[in-house]
Amino acid sequence: MSKGEYVWYKGKKCEIVYDYGNGYYEIRVDLNVELVHESKIQILDEPESPPST
């Protein structure tokens, strides 16, 4: 994953804004930026539907 890619986080489509290179990413969630570990996000395969759990 890298800056500018979209991922799923808590059922929402979010953009990666910074990759720390140690498994942590800053992602834009709505109007906020959150620091999350890569284990908490999923790569966006299909933009219209969140991953099934």
C-alpha positions in Angstrom: 0.0 0.0 0.0 1.2 3.5 -0.7 0.2 7.1 -0.5 -2.9 7.9 -2.6 -4.3 4.4 -2.6 -7.7 3.7 -1.2 -8.5 1.2 1.6 -11.4 0.0 3.7 -11.3 1.0 7.4 -14.3 0.4 9.7 -16.6 0.0 6.7 -15.5 3.3 5.0 -13.5 4.0 1.9 -10.4 6.0 3.1 -7.3 7.4 1.4 -3.8 6.7 2.6 -2.1 10.1 3.1 1.2 8.9 4.6 3.1 5.6 4.9 5.5 5.4 7.9 7.2 2.3 6.5 6.8 0.3 9.7 3.3 -1.0 9.2 1.5 2.2 10.2 -0.4 4.5 7.9 -2.1 7.9 8.2 -5.4 7.6 6.5 -8.1 10.2 5.8 -11.4 9.2 7.4 -14.1 11.6 6.5 -12.5 15.0 7.4 -10.0 13.6 9.9 -6.7 11.8 9.6 -6.1 8.7 11.7 -3.0 6.7 12.5 -3.7 3.0 11.9 -1.8 -0.3 11.7 -1.9 -2.2 8.4 -3.7 -5.1 10.2 -6.8 -2.8 10.7 -7.2 -1.8 7.0 -7.9 -3.8 3.8 -6.9 -3.0 0.2 -9.8 -1.6 -1.8 -10.5 -4.2 -4.5 -14.0 -3.1 -5.6 -14.8 0.6 -4.9 -18.5 0.1 -4.4 -18.7 -2.6 -1.7 -16.9 -3.1 1.6 -15.2 -6.4 2.3 -17.3 -9.1 3.8 -16.6 -10.1 7.4 
